[in-house]
Amino acid sequence: MNIQAASQHTPQPTPNVGQPVSRNNHANHELSIRVRDLNLWYGETQALKSLNIDIFQRNITALIGPSGCGKSTFLRCLNRMNDLIPSVRIKGLVEMDGRDVNAAKMDEVALRRRVGMVFQKPNPFPKSIYDNVVYAPRMHDLVSRKPEQDELVEKALRDAGLWEEVKDKLDQPGTSLSGGQQQRLCIARAIAVQPDVILMDEPTSALDPISTATIEDLMDRLKEKFTIITVTHNMQQAARVADYTAFFHLGEIIEYNDTKTMFANPATKKAEDYITGRYG
Ligand SMILES: Nc1ncnc2c1ncn2[C@@H]1O[C@H](COP(=O)(O)OP(=O)(O)OP(=O)(O)O)[C@@H](O)[C@H]1O
């Protein structure tokens, strides 16, 4: 990280830890997630090594880096999905809006409501389009009456850019849609509970270029309301959609910066080599 530049741009309570070195003009800079000295082991194997990063509200942060460097593992630390893996041990701090995500008193169900997730392969429930969207809000008691549910379904599908395509067939199975539509349905499902953060793990890697472009446009609109953290292997995509980019390598964050600077002027040789396709 370019320490000099960092101290010029950012007042830093903890010098140079997890702070990007410069920022986009239009970016919003309120802190959403604060990670300090985060380590994770699968059994004896350490997959995340002393990660420090600040993630900002209502921005898109891309996680990039070669296969196996820990991007998905890190993503899963943010909504405690790794808790489901018995061999996992975690040390360090993940704070969301000032609250320790790993604290014993943290309600995991409530946490996963605040931190939605969209996966690589679209995975609608084997239910109707309508029920896919309304399932989680019902479970969390956010809606009960039918008119409220109808309104919520329409809003989520509109926000996911899918309403016009499905409004006349809401009772059809979610799985009857195209891959790109299914992924937007999964996004509608995620935003239906009004989360603060949406985690996306390679959300377009199973999609064709047109569906990919639609999702990228959607991400750009969704960041008005949500903090988005996305894993991608597609460097053009990171450059197009992300305000900030973190480069992972062998379980460490080697570089974290605003995306323009990271791509135009990477501070480390490793990031430069990766971004320019010298390895992957
Ligand atoms: N459930 C698991 N049990 C044991 N080891 C795991 C598990 N999940 C991931 N790992 C290991 O942790 C390391 C990081 O994996 P992770 O999937 O987080 O990397 P990644 O950067 O997301 O990779 P990719 O880009 O290929 O998806 C790898 O060495 C991987 O083999």
The ligand as a MOL file (V3000), in Angstrom:
LIG
                    3D

  0  0  0     0  0            999 V3000
M  V30 BEGIN CTAB
M  V30 COUNTS 31 33 0 0 0
M  V30 BEGIN ATOM
M  V30 1 N -14.4420 -25.9640 3.1460 0
M  V30 2 C -13.1210 -25.9350 3.0280 0
M  V30 3 N -12.3580 -26.8380 3.6880 0
M  V30 4 C -11.0140 -26.8270 3.5870 0
M  V30 5 N -10.3160 -25.9370 2.8450 0
M  V30 6 C -11.0210 -25.0260 2.1590 0
M  V30 7 C -12.4480 -24.9770 2.2090 0
M  V30 8 N -12.8660 -23.9440 1.4240 0
M  V30 9 C -11.7540 -23.3940 0.8970 0
M  V30 10 N -10.6500 -24.0220 1.3510 0
M  V30 11 C -9.2610 -23.7050 1.0100 0
M  V30 12 O -9.0110 -22.3740 1.4180 0
M  V30 13 C -8.2260 -21.6880 0.4650 0
M  V30 14 C -8.9970 -20.4510 -0.0220 0
M  V30 15 O -10.1240 -20.8840 -0.7610 0
M  V30 16 P -11.2150 -19.8660 -1.3160 0
M  V30 17 O -12.2850 -20.6820 -1.9450 0
M  V30 18 O -11.5790 -18.9150 -0.2670 0
M  V30 19 O -10.3570 -19.1100 -2.4360 0
M  V30 20 P -10.8510 -18.1900 -3.6240 0
M  V30 21 O -9.8620 -17.0960 -3.7410 0
M  V30 22 O -12.2670 -17.7990 -3.4180 0
M  V30 23 O -10.7230 -19.1830 -4.8590 0
M  V30 24 P -11.5090 -19.2160 -6.2620 0
M  V30 25 O -11.1660 -17.9370 -6.9430 0
M  V30 26 O -10.9190 -20.4200 -6.9590 0
M  V30 27 O -12.9690 -19.3730 -5.9650 0
M  V30 28 C -7.9310 -22.6850 -0.6400 0
M  V30 29 O -6.6720 -23.2650 -0.3940 0
M  V30 30 C -9.0400 -23.7070 -0.4820 0
M  V30 31 O -8.6190 -24.9890 -0.9260 0
M  V30 END ATOM
M  V30 BEGIN BOND
M  V30 1 1 1 2
M  V30 2 1 2 3
M  V30 3 2 2 7
M  V30 4 2 3 4
M  V30 5 1 4 5
M  V30 6 2 5 6
M  V30 7 1 6 7
M  V30 8 1 6 10
M  V30 9 1 7 8
M  V30 10 2 8 9
M  V30 11 1 9 10
M  V30 12 1 10 11
M  V30 13 1 11 12
M  V30 14 1 11 30
M  V30 15 1 12 13
M  V30 16 1 13 14
M  V30 17 1 13 28
M  V30 18 1 14 15
M  V30 19 1 15 16
M  V30 20 2 16 17
M  V30 21 1 16 18
M  V30 22 1 16 19
M  V30 23 1 19 20
M  V30 24 2 20 21
M  V30 25 1 20 22
M  V30 26 1 20 23
M  V30 27 1 23 24
M  V30 28 2 24 25
M  V30 29 1 24 26
M  V30 30 1 24 27
M  V30 31 1 28 29
M  V30 32 1 28 30
M  V30 33 1 30 31
M  V30 END BOND
M  V30 END CTAB
M  END
